[in-house]
């Protein structure tokens, strides 16, 4: 395969911090201009997201607070993919744990993406369900918030008000809405 103009060359990585949720590495790189140095790279765990849309054109979301950005807003349901676990299984499990609503049927893979590819690896996989059943109260006591079926007609307004938290939520909803129009 021909080398792309502007490609970087890597010579290995040394981990400087490593745990279940985040790893920080120094990657020995050579930039397109020929300079070589150690570049910080943050590696986050793979995340799986459940986009559950009902027959009233509403998405199941959690209204919650995120301390890192000091924001209240809506998020889709999801979480970290465990080692050896299928991402769709994770998305369904996390949806039930966080909301008390269990996705029904086979999921459709909607999209996968990397939100910050310049210095961060953070793979996100999104799955779509068109039905869910209420199975009880949420069981994940860390993911506390208000569960709501939010009309998709509000997505643009919520995005403008910065009330859709995180790229996983924003990309998933905007992609879903664009795809169904196209």
N, C-alpha and C positions, 0 to 999 in steps of 0.2 A: 504494500500500500504506500502510495506517495506521501511524503511528509507534508503536513499542512503548514502554510505560512503562519508564523507566530506560535508554533508549538513549543512547549517547555520540555526539558529533559530532566528526569528524576534519577537519583542515584541511591535511593534508600531513605528510610525514615527511622528516627529514634524516638520512642515514646518517652515523654517526660512526666505524664500524668495518665493514670489508667484506672477507671472503675466501670461499673455496670452501665452508667448513664452517659459518661463523657470521657473521651480520650484526647489528649493533646500531644501532638507530635512535632518534631522538628524534621522537616523533609529537606534533604540536600537536593537543591534544584539549580538548573541553569536556565536563565530567562532567554528569550529570543535575541536580546542584545548581547549575549555572551557572558553576562555576569553570573557568578555562581555564589550561592549563600544558603543558609538554613532558613527555611520559611515555616512559620507556625501554621499548623493545620489542626483544626478541631474536628473530631469525629464523634457524631452523635448516633445514638441507636436508631435503627429502622423504626418508623412509625407507620401504623395502619389506621386509616380513618374510615368510619362508616357514615356514608351519606344516605339517610333514610328519608325518602320523599313519599308522602301519602297521596291518596287520590284527591285531596283538596289542594294539592300543589303547595304543601308545607313541608319544611325540613325539620327534623328533630334536632334540637340544639340545647346546649347548656349555657345559661347566663351565669357567669362566674367572674371572680377576681383573679388577676395574675399579678403577683407581687413584684416580679422582676421588672415589669414595665409600668406598674402602678395603674392598671387599667381594669375597668369592668367591661364586659362585652360577651358576645355570643361565640361559642365554639361548637364545631361538630364533635361527635364522640369518637374516641380512639385512644390509642396508646402504643407503648413500646412492644415490639414483636419479640417474644421470648425465643431463645436459641432453639432451632429445630421446629418452631411453630410456623404454620402457614399464615401469611399476612391477612388473608380473608377471615380466618378463624379468629385471629387477634381482634380484628375490627368488630366482629360480631360479639365476641366475649366482652370487649371493653364497652360497647354500646349498652349491653345488658347490665354490666356492673355499674356504669356511671348514671344510667337513666331509669333502669327498671323496665326498659322496652327491649325485647329480643327481636332482632331481624328475622323475617320469615322468608324461606326460599333460598334459592341459589343467588349469590351475589354476582353482579356484573363488575368486572374490573373497569374502572372509569379512567384513571390516569395515574402515572407515577412520575415523580419529579424530584429534583434537588433544588431547594430554595435559595441556597447561598453558595454556589460552586466556586467562588474565588478563594475561600479559605476554610470552608466548612463542608464536610460530608454529612448529610442529614436526609437519607432517602425516605420518601413518603409515598405510600401506596394507598389509593383511595378506591373504595368499593361502594357500589350503589345497590340499595334494596328499595323496592317499591311497597313494602309492607312490613309491619312490626306488630307484635302483640305485647300488651302490658303484662308483666310477670311478677310485679311487686315493686317494692321500694328499691332505690339504688343501694348496692352493697359496698361500693368503693367510698369509704369515708373520707378519703383525701380529696376526691373530686366532687366537692360539695358545690351545689348551685341550684338554680331554678331550671327545671326541665320545661321546655316550651316547643310547641309546633309553630314554627315561624313561617309566615307566608313568604314564598320566594319573590313575590312582588316587592318585598321590602329590602331585598339584598343590596340594590344600588344605594338606597338611602342609608342603610346601616354601614356600608363600606365607606361612604362619604363622611359619615360621622365617626369613623374609626371604631366602630362597635362590632366588627368581625375580627376576632383575635387570631392572629397567626396566619402564615401563608397556607397552611393546610386547609383552613376553613375558607379563606378568600379564594385561593386557586380552585378548590373543589367546586364551590358554588358558582363562580363565574364560568368555569369550564363547562359544568353541567348545563347552565343556562344557554351558553353560546352553542353547545352541541345540539341541544334540542331545537334551537331555532334554525340550524343549518341543515 
